[in-house]
Amino acid sequence: MPSILKALRAEIRQMARHESKRASNPIRDQIRDLRRSLTAIERRLSGLKSASVFRPMASGAAGADGRRARFAPALIRRHRSQVGLSRKAYAKLLGVSSLSVYFWETGRTRPRRETILAWQDLRKQGIRELRARAGVAGEAGTPRRGVKKTAKAKSAKTVKPAKATRRGKAAKPAAKPKKRAARRARRVRGRSRAKAA
């Protein structure tokens, strides 16, 4: 009986090996072919990198038309602030998204050569013309912000006239903010004591 079991197990092992080889051979052939094609692609890529045609253009290098594509994040930030446009309006002029302008200004990305040349053309135009093209109303230049209050204006208290009641008596002036806060705190303390009791 043990000899039959041994023979049966040996036969099962042999059949399992045979089946696994039959199943794995095509996969091995595919892996071998993929490795060969990968090495061929890497060789071609290294050849292209060494060729002078595919060398990346420097930031100030001239292209086929002879123009230099000079760009710096500080330049685009400064020009946008001089024109007084939002990123959205500025992006509209260049035909890109406002997120692209943000990435250029922060130095995360660099625009394409065509976009840089379009931006250089944009810089040659006047502020009023650019603001009109962007659809921004108002005068040229940076948009006006709220005027800061001087120290005198801040310290001077504005006294409102007391409102007259129906009976002709003047109403009490409004309580100062500190007094209001103190009253509120007392009320809260009283409530908490009442709950505790």
C-alpha positions as CSV (number, residue, x, y, z in Angstrom):
1,M,0.0,0.0,0.0
2,P,2.7,2.6,0.9
3,S,4.5,1.9,-2.4
4,I,1.3,2.7,-4.4
5,L,0.9,6.0,-2.5
6,K,4.6,6.9,-3.2
7,A,4.1,6.1,-6.9
8,L,0.9,8.2,-7.0
9,R,2.6,11.2,-5.3
10,A,5.6,11.0,-7.6
11,E,3.2,10.9,-10.6
12,I,1.2,13.9,-9.3
13,R,4.4,15.9,-8.8
14,Q,5.7,15.1,-12.3
15,M,2.3,16.1,-13.9
16,A,2.2,19.3,-11.8
17,R,5.8,20.2,-13.0
18,H,4.9,19.5,-16.6
19,E,1.7,21.6,-16.4
20,S,3.4,24.5,-14.7
21,K,6.2,24.5,-17.3
22,R,3.6,24.4,-20.1
23,A,1.8,27.4,-18.5
24,S,4.9,29.5,-17.7
25,N,6.9,29.0,-21.0
26,P,4.8,31.5,-23.0
27,I,5.1,34.0,-20.2
28,R,8.9,33.6,-20.1
29,D,9.0,34.1,-23.9
30,Q,7.0,37.3,-23.5
31,I,9.3,38.6,-20.7
32,R,12.4,37.9,-22.9
33,D,10.9,39.8,-25.8
34,L,9.9,42.7,-23.6
35,R,13.5,42.9,-22.2
36,R,15.0,42.9,-25.7
37,S,12.6,45.7,-26.9
38,L,13.4,47.7,-23.8
39,T,17.1,47.5,-24.3
40,A,16.6,48.6,-28.0
41,I,14.5,51.6,-26.9
42,E,17.2,52.6,-24.3
43,R,19.9,52.5,-27.0
44,R,17.8,54.6,-29.3
45,L,17.1,57.1,-26.5
46,S,20.7,57.4,-25.5
47,G,21.5,58.1,-29.2
48,L,18.9,60.8,-29.3
49,K,20.2,62.4,-26.1
50,S,23.7,62.6,-27.5
51,A,22.5,64.2,-30.8
52,S,22.7,68.0,-30.9
53,V,19.3,68.4,-32.4
54,F,17.5,67.2,-29.2
55,R,19.5,69.2,-26.7
56,P,17.2,71.4,-24.6
57,M,17.4,75.1,-25.4
58,A,18.8,77.4,-22.8
59,S,16.6,80.0,-21.2
60,G,18.2,82.8,-23.3
61,A,19.0,80.8,-26.4
62,A,17.8,82.1,-29.8
63,G,15.4,79.9,-31.8
64,A,14.9,79.5,-35.5
65,D,13.4,82.9,-35.9
66,G,16.3,84.6,-34.1
67,R,14.4,85.7,-31.0
68,R,15.6,84.9,-27.5
69,A,13.1,83.4,-25.1
70,R,14.2,85.1,-21.9
71,F,12.1,84.4,-18.9
72,A,12.3,84.8,-15.1
73,P,9.5,84.4,-12.5
74,A,10.3,87.8,-11.0
75,L,9.8,89.5,-14.4
76,I,6.3,88.1,-14.9
77,R,5.3,89.0,-11.3
78,R,6.6,92.5,-11.7
79,H,4.9,93.0,-15.1
80,R,1.6,91.7,-13.8
81,S,1.7,94.1,-10.8
82,Q,2.7,97.0,-13.0
83,V,-0.3,96.4,-15.2
84,G,-2.5,95.8,-12.2
85,L,-4.2,92.7,-13.4
86,S,-5.3,89.6,-11.5
87,R,-3.8,86.2,-12.4
88,K,-7.1,85.3,-14.1
89,A,-7.1,88.4,-16.3
90,Y,-3.4,88.1,-17.1
91,A,-3.8,84.4,-18.0
92,K,-6.7,85.4,-20.4
93,L,-4.3,87.7,-22.3
94,L,-1.8,84.9,-22.7
95,G,-4.4,82.2,-23.5
96,V,-3.5,80.0,-20.5
97,S,-5.0,79.2,-17.1
98,S,-4.6,81.3,-14.0
99,L,-2.9,78.2,-12.3
100,S,-0.2,78.3,-15.0
101,V,0.5,81.9,-14.3
102,Y,0.8,81.1,-10.6
103,F,3.2,78.2,-11.3
104,W,5.3,80.5,-13.5
105,E,5.4,83.3,-10.9
106,T,6.4,80.9,-8.1
107,G,9.1,79.2,-10.3
108,R,7.5,75.7,-10.2
109,T,7.2,75.5,-14.0
110,R,8.5,77.3,-17.0
111,P,6.3,78.3,-19.9
112,R,6.8,77.0,-23.5
113,R,8.9,78.9,-25.9
114,E,5.8,80.1,-27.9
115,T,4.2,81.4,-24.7
116,I,7.3,83.2,-23.6
117,L,7.5,85.0,-27.0
118,A,3.8,85.9,-26.7
119,W,4.5,87.2,-23.2
120,Q,7.4,89.3,-24.6
121,D,5.0,90.8,-27.2
122,L,2.6,91.5,-24.3
123,R,5.2,93.5,-22.4
124,K,5.8,95.8,-25.4
125,Q,2.1,97.0,-25.2
126,G,0.8,99.8,-23.1
127,I,-1.0,99.3,-19.8
128,R,-4.3,100.8,-20.9
129,E,-4.4,98.6,-24.0
130,L,-3.7,95.5,-21.9
131,R,-6.3,96.4,-19.3
132,A,-8.8,97.0,-22.1
133,R,-8.0,93.7,-23.8
134,A,-8.4,91.9,-20.4
135,G,-11.8,93.5,-19.9
136,V,-10.8,95.3,-16.7
137,A,-12.7,98.6,-16.1
138,G,-11.1,101.6,-14.6
139,E,-8.0,103.7,-15.0
140,A,-4.6,102.3,-16.0
141,G,-2.1,101.3,-13.3
142,T,-2.4,99.3,-10.2
143,P,-5.9,99.1,-8.7
144,R,-6.6,101.4,-5.8
145,R,-6.8,99.8,-2.4
146,G,-8.6,101.1,0.7
147,V,-6.9,104.3,2.1
148,K,-5.2,103.6,5.4
149,K,-6.4,105.6,8.4
150,T,-3.9,107.9,10.0
151,A,-3.1,107.6,13.7
152,K,-5.2,110.7,14.5
153,A,-8.2,109.3,12.7
154,K,-8.0,106.1,14.6
155,S,-7.6,107.7,18.0
156,A,-10.4,110.3,17.5
157,K,-13.7,108.9,18.7
158,T,-16.7,109.7,16.7
159,V,-19.5,110.9,18.9
160,K,-23.0,110.0,17.6
161,P,-25.8,112.3,18.7
162,A,-28.2,110.7,21.1
163,K,-31.5,109.5,19.5
164,A,-34.6,111.0,20.8
165,T,-37.3,108.7,22.2
166,R,-41.1,109.2,21.7
167,R,-41.5,111.2,24.9
168,G,-38.7,113.6,23.8
169,K,-36.1,112.3,26.2
170,A,-32.7,111.4,25.0
171,A,-31.9,107.7,25.0
172,K,-29.0,106.3,27.0
173,P,-25.8,106.1,25.0
174,A,-24.7,102.6,24.0
175,A,-22.6,100.7,26.6
176,K,-18.9,100.5,25.8
177,P,-17.7,97.2,24.4
178,K,-15.7,96.3,27.6
179,K,-18.7,96.9,29.8
180,R,-20.8,94.7,27.5
181,A,-18.3,91.9,27.6
182,A,-18.1,92.1,31.4
183,R,-21.9,91.9,31.7
184,R,-22.0,89.0,29.4
185,A,-19.4,87.2,31.5
186,R,-21.4,87.8,34.6
187,R,-24.5,86.4,33.1
188,V,-22.7,83.3,32.0
189,R,-21.2,82.8,35.4
190,G,-24.6,83.2,37.0
191,R,-26.1,80.6,34.7
192,S,-23.3,78.1,35.4
193,R,-23.8,78.6,39.2
194,A,-27.5,78.1,38.9
195,K,-26.9,74.8,37.0
196,A,-24.4,73.7,39.6
197,A,-26.9,74.3,42.4
